[in-house]
Amino acid sequence: MKKIAAALCFSFLLTGIVFAENNNVQKVNDLIDEGLFTNESAIRQVALSLTDEQKDAVYSENEKPWWPFALNLGIGYGVGSYVQGDTKFAVASTVIDATCDIATIACYIGLCSALYDNLGSGTYDNTYEFTDDEIRTAAPWIIGMSVAVGAASVWRIIETIRPFNYAKEYNRKLKRSLYADDVSFMIVPAMISSDAVQLAVACKINY
């Protein structure tokens, strides 16, 4: 009877430990979801109770990939940054890309309108030469379109690079939050002299 009671107590204790560990894993994941950079201290505190295997699993689950750069390069509008979770930069990219595209289209329409107003009523061929007045009329639209296209091109380069930097910064912060306070001890052989070896305690600190 005592053995059965002891077995039940051990079973309940083991179940409680497993539940507490799983609960701490979920708590760390929730804190990361709420904001890694704002909850770094809280994550470190809870991560102290996790095993190395649990920390590895949490890191693998929350690690940011770098491949969204392809979406920013090919599509733009911060699509890759939205996928990556870099919301602030994604919103900024959406606004800037949309502004540049609208400005380019508006300048192109204005240029076509200016040329049509000057040339549409007459007949001309590919040898037609623009007058100074026509060039002055079209120049602001050409300059505006060039500036818009140039700004869009520069920002697209920034958009393409950003996912690499964000992933690197985020993953470094994630690893530091999970493993920074890890201290482990191990017994290793230490060479005292050429013919004497003793056991020593080594301390390993992850940071």
C-alpha positions in Angstrom: 0.0 0.0 0.0 2.9 2.3 0.9 4.6 1.5 -2.4 1.4 2.4 -4.3 1.1 5.7 -2.4 4.7 6.5 -3.1 4.3 5.7 -6.7 1.3 8.0 -7.0 3.1 10.8 -5.2 6.0 10.5 -7.5 3.7 10.4 -10.6 1.9 13.6 -9.4 5.3 15.3 -8.7 6.6 14.3 -12.2 3.4 15.5 -13.9 3.7 18.8 -12.0 7.3 19.3 -13.1 6.5 18.6 -16.7 3.5 20.9 -16.6 5.6 23.7 -15.1 8.3 23.3 -17.7 5.8 23.4 -20.6 4.1 26.4 -19.0 7.4 28.2 -18.9 8.1 27.4 -22.5 4.7 28.8 -23.5 5.4 31.9 -21.3 8.7 32.6 -23.1 7.0 32.2 -26.5 4.2 34.6 -25.4 6.8 37.2 -24.2 8.7 36.9 -27.5 5.4 37.3 -29.5 4.6 40.4 -27.4 8.0 41.9 -28.2 11.5 40.5 -27.9 13.2 43.9 -27.6 10.8 45.2 -24.9 10.6 41.9 -22.9 14.2 40.9 -23.0 14.7 41.1 -19.2 11.5 39.1 -18.5 12.5 36.5 -21.1 15.9 36.0 -19.4 14.3 35.4 -16.0 11.8 32.8 -17.3 14.5 31.2 -19.5 16.5 30.3 -16.4 14.1 27.5 -15.7 14.3 26.0 -19.2 16.5 23.1 -20.2 19.0 23.5 -23.1 16.7 21.4 -25.3 13.8 23.6 -24.5 15.8 26.7 -25.2 17.0 25.3 -28.5 13.4 24.5 -29.5 12.2 28.0 -28.6 15.1 29.6 -30.5 14.4 27.4 -33.6 10.7 28.3 -33.4 11.3 32.1 -33.2 14.4 32.5 -35.3 13.9 35.1 -38.0 14.8 34.0 -41.6 16.7 36.2 -44.1 14.9 35.0 -47.3 12.1 37.7 -47.1 14.7 40.0 -48.8 13.6 38.4 -52.1 10.0 39.7 -51.5 11.3 43.2 -50.8 13.4 43.0 -53.9 10.9 41.5 -56.3 7.6 43.0 -55.0 8.6 45.9 -52.7 6.1 47.7 -50.5 7.8 46.0 -47.5 6.1 42.7 -48.1 9.2 40.7 -47.0 9.4 42.8 -43.8 5.8 42.1 -43.0 6.5 38.4 -43.3 9.6 38.8 -41.1 7.7 40.8 -38.5 9.6 44.0 -38.9 6.4 46.0 -38.9 7.6 49.6 -38.5 10.0 49.3 -41.4 7.4 47.5 -43.5 4.9 50.3 -43.0 7.5 52.9 -43.9 8.4 50.9 -47.0 4.7 50.7 -48.1 4.3 54.5 -47.7 7.6 55.3 -49.5 7.1 52.9 -52.4 3.5 54.0 -52.9 4.5 57.7 -52.8 7.3 57.1 -55.4 5.0 55.1 -57.7 2.2 57.7 -57.5 4.7 60.5 -58.2 6.2 58.6 -61.1 2.8 58.0 -62.7 1.6 61.5 -62.1 4.8 63.0 -63.7 4.5 60.6 -66.6 0.8 61.7 -67.2 1.9 65.3 -66.8 4.7 64.9 -69.3 2.4 63.2 -71.9 -0.2 65.9 -71.4 2.4 68.6 -71.9 3.7 67.0 -75.1 0.2 66.4 -76.4 -0.8 70.0 -75.8 2.2 71.2 -77.8 2.2 68.6 -80.5 -1.2 67.0 -80.7 -2.7 69.7 -82.9 0.0 69.4 -85.6 1.6 66.8 -87.7 5.2 65.6 -87.0 7.5 62.7 -87.6 10.4 61.3 -85.7 12.6 64.1 -87.0 10.6 66.7 -85.1 12.7 69.0 -82.9 11.3 70.4 -79.7 11.3 74.2 -79.3 12.7 75.9 -76.2 9.2 76.5 -74.9 8.2 72.9 -75.3 11.4 71.8 -73.5 10.7 74.2 -70.6 7.1 72.9 -70.4 8.2 69.3 -70.3 11.3 69.7 -68.1 9.6 69.8 -64.7 7.8 66.6 -65.4 10.9 64.9 -66.6 12.9 66.0 -63.5 10.0 65.0 -61.2 9.8 61.6 -62.8 13.6 61.1 -62.6 13.6 62.1 -58.9 10.8 59.7 -58.1 12.4 56.8 -60.0 15.7 57.5 -58.4 14.3 57.6 -54.9 12.3 54.4 -55.5 15.5 52.7 -56.7 17.6 53.8 -53.7 14.8 52.7 -51.3 14.5 49.4 -53.0 18.2 48.7 -52.3 17.6 49.7 -48.6 14.5 47.4 -48.6 16.6 44.5 -49.9 19.4 44.9 -47.3 17.1 45.4 -44.3 15.9 41.8 -43.8 19.5 40.6 -43.5 20.3 43.2 -40.8 17.0 42.7 -39.0 17.4 38.9 -38.9 20.9 39.2 -37.6 20.0 41.7 -34.9 16.8 39.9 -33.9 18.5 36.4 -33.7 21.4 37.8 -31.7 19.1 39.4 -29.2 17.0 36.2 -29.1 20.0 34.0 -28.4 21.3 36.5 -25.8 17.9 36.5 -24.0 17.7 32.7 -23.9 21.3 31.7 -23.2 22.9 34.8 -21.6 22.6 33.6 -18.0 23.5 30.0 -18.6 26.2 28.7 -16.3 27.3 25.1 -16.4 30.0 23.2 -14.5 31.8 20.1 -15.6 34.6 17.9 -14.3 37.6 17.7 -16.6 41.1 16.3 -16.3 43.8 18.9 -15.6 47.5 18.4 -16.3 49.4 19.3 -13.2 52.8 18.1 -14.4 54.2 15.8 -17.1 53.4 12.8 -14.9 50.5 14.0 -12.8 46.9 14.5 -13.7 44.1 15.6 -11.5 40.4 16.3 -11.9 39.3 19.9 -12.0 36.0 21.8 -12.2 35.4 23.9 -15.3 32.8 26.6 -15.5 31.1 27.4 -18.9 29.2 30.7 -19.3 27.1 31.3 -22.4 26.7 34.9 -23.4 
